[in-house]
Amino acid sequence: MSYSLSLLFERNELLEVPLRALVKEGFNDLFLAASDPLIWEQHQNKNRYTLNGFAEFFNELLNSKDALTIIDKCRAYLNCF
């Protein structure tokens, strides 16, 4: 599915769960969320719960310049897709 990041950001104020571009400063919060091995138990890359495994995944996303971060305003929780 093709989407326009500029359109998403223009409409960001309408979203209940706001989006922003993935930034390197989000690494620690995202790693904290992803460091549970059960999250990756059935994934082909089972080591993403480790610091090295997650860092590799995060850097791939960061370099793609297409990754978005979801911010749950109620819990100040970050997620990425």
Steps between C-alpha positions, in 0.01 A plus 500: 500500500637836403461795732619855519691595813423866439127424488524299821678784677261762364211306649688408817285728714197289407653175616413360838841334502748742345779391265846640451804397305729254674798680655817358657405657834209256522728196520498452880122521536441268207761252620338495842171405335665242270729335753250233603601171328136389489422776250746345253438135588327415171685752285772380262753735669465378857801699623336842458439511876878529551680833480700400192204339324275798562770753408540335159123506443467860623785623280345336193175681573674828571698480175185425301365847588150346469448379857245668721468514876161470668460699819229397743416832665337329799809299594774693320593167343687466171459239233626474147366371168 
